[in-house]
Amino acid sequence: MAKTRPEYHPEPILESAMDYAEHEKTYNGFITGVKWSVYGTAALLVILYFVVNP
């Protein structure tokens, strides 16, 4: 005989489990890292242009 599964009634979530302050801090750190990576890559390309160009 098949066993019947009990009905599942989840409780409503009233507050978000996400820490928005930490999320924004991480996002801002990511954007800063990308910005400095772009600056560094542009500087490297300019330096290599003058070094490789005869």
N, CA, C and O atoms as a printed pandas DataFrame, in Angstrom:
     atom_number atom_name residue_name chain_id  residue_number  x_coord  y_coord  z_coord
0              1         N          MET        A               1    0.840   -1.178    0.000
1              2        CA          MET        A               1    0.000    0.000    0.000
2              3         C          MET        A               1    0.888    1.246    0.000
3              4         O          MET        A               1    1.883    1.308    0.722
4              5         N          ALA        A               2    0.529    2.214   -0.796
5              6        CA          ALA        A               2    1.321    3.436   -0.909
6              7         C          ALA        A               2    1.097    4.321    0.308
7              8         O          ALA        A               2   -0.015    4.464    0.815
8              9         N          LYS        A               3    2.198    4.904    0.752
9             10        CA          LYS        A               3    2.081    5.827    1.881
10            11         C          LYS        A               3    1.673    7.198    1.353
11            12         O          LYS        A               3    2.141    7.623    0.297
12            13         N          THR        A               4    0.826    7.869    2.064
13            14        CA          THR        A               4    0.418    9.206    1.656
14            15         C          THR        A               4    1.382   10.221    2.239
15            16         O          THR        A               4    1.847   10.079    3.370
16            17         N          ARG        A               5    1.670   11.227    1.468
17            18        CA          ARG        A               5    2.579   12.274    1.915
18            19         C          ARG        A               5    1.802   13.346    2.659
19            20         O          ARG        A               5    0.711   13.728    2.235
20            21         N          PRO        A               6    2.343   13.827    3.748
21            22        CA          PRO        A               6    1.635   14.908    4.457
22            23         C          PRO        A               6    1.658   16.189    3.620
23            24         O          PRO        A               6    2.595   16.429    2.858
24            25         N          GLU        A               7    0.645   16.978    3.769
25            26        CA          GLU        A               7    0.595   18.238    3.030
26            27         C          GLU        A               7    1.640   19.197    3.568
27            28         O          GLU        A               7    1.913   19.241    4.767
28            29         N          TYR        A               8    2.208   19.950    2.669
29            30        CA          TYR        A               8    3.268   20.894    3.040
30            31         C          TYR        A               8    2.694   22.298    2.993
31            32         O          TYR        A               8    2.254   22.759    1.940
32            33         N          HIS        A               9    2.698   22.971    4.120
33            34        CA          HIS        A               9    2.224   24.345    4.206
34            35         C          HIS        A               9    3.346   25.200    4.768
35            36         O          HIS        A               9    3.485   25.319    5.986
36            37         N          PRO        A              10    4.157   25.803    3.886
37            38        CA          PRO        A              10    5.253   26.626    4.402
38            39         C          PRO        A              10    4.723   27.893    5.066
39            40         O          PRO        A              10    3.689   28.437    4.677
40            41         N          GLU        A              11    5.445   28.335    6.055
41            42        CA          GLU        A              11    5.067   29.583    6.717
42            43         C          GLU        A              11    5.493   30.748    5.827
43            44         O          GLU        A              11    6.552   30.690    5.201
44            45         N          PRO        A              12    4.698   31.787    5.763
45            46        CA          PRO        A              12    5.083   32.927    4.917
46            47         C          PRO        A              12    6.325   33.620    5.470
47            48         O          PRO        A              12    6.509   33.745    6.681
48            49         N          ILE        A              13    7.170   34.067    4.543
49            50        CA          ILE        A              13    8.392   34.775    4.939
50            51         C          ILE        A              13    8.044   36.256    5.051
51            52         O          ILE        A              13    7.649   36.888    4.070
52            53         N          LEU        A              14    8.192   36.791    6.232
53            54        CA          LEU        A              14    7.838   38.188    6.449
54            55         C          LEU        A              14    9.026   39.111    6.227
55            56         O          LEU        A              14    8.847   40.259    5.819
56            57         N          GLU        A              15   10.223   38.633    6.486
57            58        CA          GLU        A              15   11.422   39.442    6.282
58            59         C          GLU        A              15   12.352   38.714    5.340
59            60         O          GLU        A              15   12.382   37.484    5.293
60            61         N          SER        A              16   13.106   39.491    4.595
61            62        CA          SER        A              16   14.071   38.895    3.686
62            63         C          SER        A              16   15.281   38.412    4.473
63            64         O          SER        A              16   15.728   39.065    5.416
64            65         N          ALA        A              17   15.799   37.265    4.072
65            66        CA          ALA        A              17   16.969   36.709    4.743
66            67         C          ALA        A              17   18.255   37.335    4.215
67            68         O          ALA        A              17   19.333   37.064    4.743
68            69         N          MET        A              18   18.159   38.163    3.190
69            70        CA          MET        A              18   19.340   38.744    2.573
70            71         C          MET        A              18   19.797   39.974    3.347
71            72         O          MET        A              18   18.988   40.809    3.752
72            73         N          ASP        A              19   21.097   40.068    3.541
73            74        CA          ASP        A              19   21.692   41.208    4.227
74            75         C          ASP        A              19   22.054   42.253    3.173
75            76         O          ASP        A              19   23.088   42.151    2.512
76            77         N          TYR        A              20   21.195   43.253    3.028
77            78        CA          TYR        A              20   21.376   44.233    1.955
78            79         C          TYR        A              20   22.623   45.093    2.148
79            80         O          TYR        A              20   23.263   45.463    1.164
80            81         N          ALA        A              21   22.978   45.415    3.365
81            82        CA          ALA        A              21   24.183   46.220    3.597
82            83         C          ALA        A              21   25.415   45.456    3.131
83            84         O          ALA        A              21   26.295   46.033    2.491
84            85         N          GLU        A              22   25.489   44.189    3.437
85            86        CA          GLU        A              22   26.629   43.362    3.005
86            87         C          GLU        A              22   26.617   43.186    1.488
87            88         O          GLU        A              22   27.673   43.165    0.855
88            89         N          HIS        A              23   25.435   43.061    0.911
89            90        CA          HIS        A              23   25.310   42.928   -0.534
90            91         C          HIS        A              23   25.833   44.177   -1.241
91            92         O          HIS        A              23   26.581   44.073   -2.213
92            93         N          GLU        A              24   25.444   45.349   -0.756
93            94        CA          GLU        A              24   25.906   46.594   -1.372
94            95         C          GLU        A              24   27.408   46.775   -1.193
95            96         O          GLU        A              24   28.080   47.278   -2.094
96            97         N          LYS        A              25   27.944   46.374   -0.042
97            98        CA          LYS        A              25   29.382   46.477    0.187
98            99         C          LYS        A              25   30.153   45.574   -0.787
99           100         O          LYS        A              25   31.184   45.974   -1.327
100          101         N          THR        A              26   29.652   44.373   -1.001
101          102        CA          THR        A              26   30.289   43.451   -1.929
102          103         C          THR        A              26   30.199   43.978   -3.351
103          104         O          THR        A              26   31.175   43.909   -4.098
104          105         N          TYR        A              27   29.046   44.501   -3.736
105          106        CA          TYR        A              27   28.859   45.043   -5.082
106          107         C          TYR        A              27   29.795   46.225   -5.319
107          108         O          TYR        A              27   30.434   46.310   -6.368
108          109         N          ASN        A              28   29.877   47.132   -4.357
109          110        CA          ASN        A              28   30.767   48.285   -4.506
110          111         C          ASN        A              28   32.221   47.847   -4.595
111          112         O          ASN        A              28   32.992   48.441   -5.349
112          113         N          GLY        A              29   32.613   46.829   -3.848
113          114        CA          GLY        A              29   33.971   46.309   -3.949
114          115         C          GLY        A              29   34.237   45.707   -5.317
115          116         O          GLY        A              29   35.321   45.882   -5.873
116          117         N          PHE        A              30   33.261   45.002   -5.861
117          118        CA          PHE        A              30   33.397   44.421   -7.193
118          119         C          PHE        A              30   33.552   45.514   -8.249
119          120         O          PHE        A              30   34.417   45.418   -9.119
120          121         N          ILE        A              31   32.723   46.542   -8.175
121          122        CA          ILE        A              31   32.790   47.637   -9.145
122          123         C          ILE        A              31   34.144   48.348   -9.047
123          124         O          ILE        A              31   34.734   48.690  -10.072
124          125         N          THR        A              32   34.639   48.572   -7.831
125          126        CA          THR        A              32   35.942   49.204   -7.649
126          127         C          THR        A              32   37.044   48.336   -8.241
127          128         O          THR        A              32   37.955   48.850   -8.890
128          129         N          GLY        A              33   36.972   47.037   -8.026
129          130        CA          GLY        A              33   37.970   46.129   -8.594
130          131         C          GLY        A              33   37.957   46.134  -10.108
131          132         O          GLY        A              33   39.016   46.129  -10.735
132          133         N          VAL        A              34   36.780   46.145  -10.704
133          134        CA          VAL        A              34   36.672   46.191  -12.164
134          135         C          VAL        A              34   37.225   47.507  -12.692
135          136         O          VAL        A              34   37.934   47.532  -13.698
136          137         N          LYS        A              35   36.899   48.597  -12.013
137          138        CA          LYS        A              35   37.376   49.912  -12.438
138          139         C          LYS        A              35   38.901   49.961  -12.443
139          140         O          LYS        A              35   39.497   50.421  -13.417
140          141         N          TRP        A              36   39.537   49.497  -11.378
141          142        CA          TRP        A              36   40.998   49.521  -11.303
142          143         C          TRP        A              36   41.630   48.536  -12.282
143          144         O          TRP        A              36   42.736   48.774  -12.766
144          145         N          SER        A              37   40.952   47.447  -12.577
145          146        CA          SER        A              37   41.459   46.510  -13.582
146          147         C          SER        A              37   41.460   47.148  -14.967
147          148         O          SER        A              37   42.392   46.950  -15.747
148          149         N          VAL        A              38   40.425   47.904  -15.267
149          150        CA          VAL        A              38   40.363   48.597  -16.558
150          151         C          VAL        A              38   41.461   49.650  -16.637
151          152         O          VAL        A              38   42.125   49.768  -17.666
152          153         N          TYR        A              39   41.666   50.429  -15.551
153          154        CA          TYR        A              39   42.736   51.421  -15.536
154          155         C          TYR        A              39   44.098   50.767  -15.728
155          156         O          TYR        A              39   44.923   51.260  -16.497
156          157         N          GLY        A              40   44.335   49.671  -15.039
157          158        CA          GLY        A              40   45.611   48.976  -15.144
158          159         C          GLY        A              40   45.843   48.413  -16.529
159          160         O          GLY        A              40   46.957   48.484  -17.048
160          161         N          THR        A              41   44.810   47.854  -17.134
161          162        CA          THR        A              41   44.929   47.316  -18.485
162          163         C          THR        A              41   45.214   48.430  -19.489
163          164         O          THR        A              41   46.042   48.258  -20.383
164          165         N          ALA        A              42   44.536   49.569  -19.349
165          166        CA          ALA        A              42   44.775   50.695  -20.259
166          167         C          ALA        A              42   46.201   51.213  -20.110
167          168         O          ALA        A              42   46.856   51.498  -21.113
168          169         N          ALA        A              43   46.694   51.340  -18.887
169          170        CA          ALA        A              43   48.065   51.796  -18.665
170          171         C          ALA        A              43   49.069   50.805  -19.253
171          172         O          ALA        A              43   50.060   51.209  -19.863
172          173         N          LEU        A              44   48.811   49.506  -19.069
173          174        CA          LEU        A              44   49.703   48.486  -19.622
174          175         C          LEU        A              44   49.730   48.553  -21.145
175          176         O          LEU        A              44   50.791   48.403  -21.750
176          177         N          LEU        A              45   48.584   48.776  -21.767
177          178        CA          LEU        A              45   48.539   48.880  -23.223
178          179         C          LEU        A              45   49.317   50.095  -23.720
179          180         O          LEU        A              45   50.005   50.012  -24.738
180          181         N          VAL        A              46   49.220   51.205  -23.024
181          182        CA          VAL        A              46   49.972   52.404  -23.423
182          183         C          VAL        A              46   51.470   52.155  -23.275
183          184         O          VAL        A              46   52.248   52.506  -24.163
184          185         N          ILE        A              47   51.875   51.558  -22.171
185          186        CA          ILE        A              47   53.299   51.259  -21.956
186          187         C          ILE        A              47   53.805   50.293  -23.016
187          188         O          ILE        A              47   54.879   50.506  -23.579
188          189         N          LEU        A              48   53.055   49.240  -23.298
189          190        CA          LEU        A              48   53.475   48.271  -24.312
190          191         C          LEU        A              48   53.524   48.897  -25.699
191          192         O          LEU        A              48   54.360   48.511  -26.516
192          193         N          TYR        A              49   52.658   49.843  -25.977
193          194        CA          TYR        A              49   52.675   50.515  -27.284
194          195         C          TYR        A              49   54.017   51.217  -27.484
195          196         O          TYR        A              49   54.614   51.118  -28.556
196          197         N          PHE        A              50   54.494   51.926  -26.459
197          198        CA          PHE        A              50   55.756   52.646  -26.578
198          199         C          PHE        A              50   56.966   51.716  -26.518
199          200         O          PHE        A              50   58.009   52.044  -27.084
200          201         N          VAL        A              51   56.863   50.600  -25.869
201          202        CA          VAL        A              51   57.982   49.665  -25.775
202          203         C          VAL        A              51   58.123   48.845  -27.054
203          204         O          VAL        A              51   59.240   48.614  -27.519
204          205         N          VAL        A              52   57.016   48.407  -27.622
205          206        CA          VAL        A              52   57.050   47.525  -28.792
206          207         C          VAL        A              52   57.156   48.323  -30.080
207          208         O          VAL        A              52   57.780   47.858  -31.034
208          209         N          ASN        A              53   56.575   49.492  -30.137
209          210        CA          ASN        A              53   56.582   50.315  -31.349
210          211         C          ASN        A              53   58.007   50.788  -31.651
211          212         O          ASN        A              53   58.622   51.457  -30.821
212          213         N          PRO        A              54   58.546   50.441  -32.857
213          214        CA          PRO        A              54   59.949   50.832  -33.160
214          215         C          PRO        A              54   60.120   52.297  -33.439
215          216         O          PRO        A              54   61.235   52.748  -33.704
